[in-house]
Amino acid sequence: KNSWRLITEQVSHHPPVSAFHAESNDWSSFGHACVNSKFWGRSLEIYPNGVTTLIFHKSKDEFSWNKVTTVINNVLIGTKWIDHYGETVSYTHLRAHET
């Protein structure tokens, strides 16, 4: 059976911080995000701070990455479009595999 479950919670309101944990038989993922934003009149810029981690149970491979800045353009009037910018840094966590 291919099923999964997800738990999320807002762990702080000032500043707003959310955390999550998701898992299935094959993988698990967890992370947190603290989001700052700036409204520029015609656009909304979202600055997420936090790390997401993904673990594959069978291989024990583990990966983590950060999030980039997102801009939502023409929030009030016009055709809306989304742009992402910034640097995503991803990490592979090396583990000694059991034999």
N, C-alpha and C positions, 0 to 999 in steps of 0.2 A: 504494500500500500504506500503510495507516494503522498504523504501529508506533511504539513509543517504547522508551526504555531509561532505567534508573535506576541510579545509583551512590550508595551510602551508606557512611559510615564513622564510627566513634566515634573522634574525633581526640584526645580527652583523657579520661582516666579519673577524675582528681581535679583539678578538678571534672569531672563527666561532660558532655562536649560532643559532639554529633553534627552531621555536615554531610551534605548531599545535593546531587546534580545530576541533573536529569531532562531529557530532550529528545526531541523528535520533529521531523518535517520542518517543522511549523508553529509550534512554540513551544519554549521552554526555561525551566526553573525551577531555582532553586538557593537554598540557605539553610542556616542553622545553628540549633541550639537548645542551650541550657544550661538544664537543668531542676533546680529545687529543689523539695522536697516537704516536707509536714508532715503527720504522722499525728495526728489529734485523738481517737482512740479509736473513734469510730463513722464517721468520714469521713477521706478522704485528699484533701489540697489540693495541687495541682500548679501551680507557678509557672514557666512557660516564659519564658526570655529569649532573644530572637533575632529575626531578620527573614527573611521569605521573599520572593523576587522572582520575577516571572513576565514573560517577554518573548515577544511575538508577532512572529515573524520578518518576515512580509509587511508589516505596518504599522509595525514597529519600536516599537510601544507597549510601555512598561515600567511595571510596577506592583510596589510593595513594601508589606508590611504586617507588623505584629507580632502576637503571639498573646496571648490572654486567659487568665486563671486558670481552671482547671477543678477542680471539687469532685466527688468520687465519694462519695455518701452511702450509709450502711448497708453498709459494706464487709464486715463480718463476719456480721451477722444482718439479716434483713428484706429488703424489696423495695429493690433497688438503683436509684438514679437519679443522673443527672449534671446538674450545674448549671455554667454558664459565667458569669463576671462580669468586669468590668473594661472598659477602653477599648481598642478596636482602632483604631489609626491607620494609614491607608493613604495611600500617596503615588503620584502619577503623575509619572514622570520625563519631562520634556519634552525632545525631541530635535529637531534640525533635520532634516527629511526631505529626502533627496536627490531631485533631479528628473532 
